[in-house]
Amino acid sequence: MTVESGTSAPGLAKEGRRLAVLLAMAMFVLVVDTSVMNVSIASVVHDLHTTVSGVQSAIALEALVSAAFILIGSKVGDLIGRKRAYVLGLLGYGIGAIAMAVAQGLTTIIIFWAIVGGLGASLLLPAMQSLIHGNFEGAAQRQAYALVGAAAAIVLALNLIVLRIDIRHKLLGQPHPERIHVA
């Protein structure tokens, strides 16, 4: 299925719209997951009785695993198919996110969120690129890329709002209801 955007159809065709929205939702989840982890370091430290450097190490490891295996993930996608790689990447990343939500210790976060989730992301990201490139042409392809990029931008904008609220609480001397102050 290749969706072409001709002069008579200014938007994405119906069959392409669904795929583009699914890809944008996956990008949204990827960015939210990493952003939430970065914004909530103090809460994670408190809840898991661990250290800030331990949580920061898990965040760095997740990024490192994703980056280190992204080329391998792309090759795996070539071998098993981009749709299958996309689904496997979503499953891996989902397992990591669920493990993060129920984690009782830093070791669980490192194994499942940083390593399994990072490997899932290394399959997911190249498959997303490949699915857009292989299923859309012309203006429809540009619109699909724009939708995926907009999903990431929305998360980053929401992060700025959350950080602004957090900073306001700190400047006014009011404790933030969901955060602890790490000295």
C-alpha positions in Angstrom: 0.0 0.0 0.0 1.6 3.2 -1.1 -0.4 6.4 -0.5 0.1 9.0 -3.1 -1.0 12.6 -2.6 -2.3 14.1 -5.8 -3.6 17.5 -6.5 -7.2 16.4 -6.0 -6.5 15.1 -2.5 -4.8 17.7 -0.2 -4.7 15.4 2.9 -3.6 11.9 3.6 -5.8 9.2 2.1 -8.0 7.4 4.6 -5.9 4.2 4.5 -2.7 6.2 5.0 -4.2 8.4 7.7 -4.6 5.4 10.0 -1.0 4.3 9.6 0.3 7.9 10.1 -1.7 8.3 13.3 -0.4 4.9 14.6 3.2 6.0 13.9 2.6 9.4 15.5 1.1 7.7 18.6 4.2 5.4 18.9 6.5 8.5 18.7 4.4 10.2 21.3 4.8 7.3 23.7 8.5 7.1 23.1 9.1 10.7 23.9 6.7 10.7 26.8 8.3 7.8 28.4 11.8 9.2 28.3 10.6 12.7 29.2 8.6 11.5 32.2 11.6 9.6 33.5 13.8 12.7 33.2 11.2 15.0 34.9 10.4 12.6 37.7 13.9 11.6 38.9 13.2 12.9 42.4 10.0 10.9 42.7 11.7 7.7 41.4 14.6 8.2 43.9 12.1 8.6 46.7 9.8 5.7 45.7 12.6 3.2 45.0 14.9 4.3 47.8 17.8 4.7 45.4 20.1 7.5 44.3 19.8 10.3 41.7 23.0 9.0 40.0 21.5 5.5 39.8 18.3 6.8 38.1 20.4 9.1 35.8 22.5 6.1 34.9 19.4 4.1 33.9 18.3 7.0 31.7 21.7 7.2 30.1 21.8 3.5 29.6 18.4 3.4 27.8 19.6 6.1 25.4 22.9 4.3 24.9 21.3 1.0 24.2 18.8 2.6 21.8 21.6 4.4 19.9 24.0 1.5 19.9 21.6 -1.0 18.5 19.6 1.2 16.1 21.6 0.1 13.0 21.2 -3.5 14.0 17.5 -2.9 14.6 17.3 -1.5 11.1 19.0 -4.6 9.6 16.7 -6.8 11.6 13.8 -4.9 10.2 15.1 -5.6 6.7 15.4 -9.3 7.4 12.0 -9.8 9.2 10.0 -7.0 7.6 9.3 -3.5 8.7 5.8 -4.3 10.1 7.0 -7.2 12.2 10.0 -5.1 13.4 7.6 -2.3 14.3 5.4 -4.7 16.3 8.3 -6.3 18.1 9.8 -2.9 18.9 6.4 -1.8 20.4 6.3 -5.0 22.4 9.8 -4.6 23.7 9.3 -0.9 24.5 5.9 -1.7 26.1 7.4 -4.4 28.3 10.0 -1.9 29.5 7.4 0.7 30.2 5.2 -1.7 32.2 8.2 -2.9 34.1 9.1 0.7 34.9 5.6 1.3 36.2 5.7 -1.6 38.6 9.4 -1.6 39.4 10.4 -2.1 43.0 14.1 -1.4 42.5 16.7 0.2 40.3 17.8 -3.2 39.0 14.4 -3.8 37.5 14.5 -0.4 35.8 17.9 -1.1 34.4 17.1 -4.5 33.0 13.6 -4.0 31.7 13.3 -0.2 31.0 16.9 0.6 30.0 17.9 -2.6 28.2 14.7 -4.3 27.0 13.0 -1.0 26.3 16.1 0.4 24.7 16.3 -2.7 22.4 12.6 -2.2 21.6 13.3 1.4 20.6 16.2 0.4 18.4 13.7 -1.8 16.5 10.9 0.6 16.6 12.5 3.8 15.3 14.0 2.5 12.1 10.8 0.6 11.4 8.8 3.8 11.8 11.1 5.5 9.3 10.8 2.6 6.9 7.0 2.4 7.2 6.6 6.1 6.3 9.1 5.9 3.5 7.6 2.7 2.0 3.9 3.5 2.4 3.7 7.2 1.4 4.9 9.3 -1.5 5.1 13.0 -2.2 3.0 15.3 -0.1 1.4 12.4 1.8 4.9 11.3 2.9 5.7 14.9 4.0 2.5 15.0 6.0 3.2 11.7 7.7 6.7 12.8 8.7 5.1 16.1 9.9 2.5 14.3 12.0 5.2 12.1 13.7 7.4 15.1 14.3 4.4 17.1 15.7 3.7 14.3 18.2 7.2 14.6 19.6 7.0 18.4 19.7 3.7 18.2 21.6 5.4 16.1 24.3 8.3 18.5 24.5 6.0 21.5 24.9 4.0 19.7 27.6 7.3 19.0 29.4 8.1 22.7 29.4 4.8 23.5 31.0 5.3 20.8 33.7 8.8 22.1 34.3 7.6 25.7 34.5 5.0 24.7 37.1 7.7 22.9 39.1 10.0 25.9 38.9 7.2 28.2 40.0 6.6 26.1 43.1 10.3 26.2 43.9 10.6 30.0 43.4 7.5 30.8 45.5 8.7 28.4 48.2 5.7 26.2 47.9 6.5 22.5 47.9 5.4 20.7 44.7 2.7 18.2 45.7 4.3 15.3 43.9 8.0 16.0 44.3 10.6 15.8 47.0 13.5 18.1 47.4 16.8 16.4 46.9 19.6 18.2 48.6 
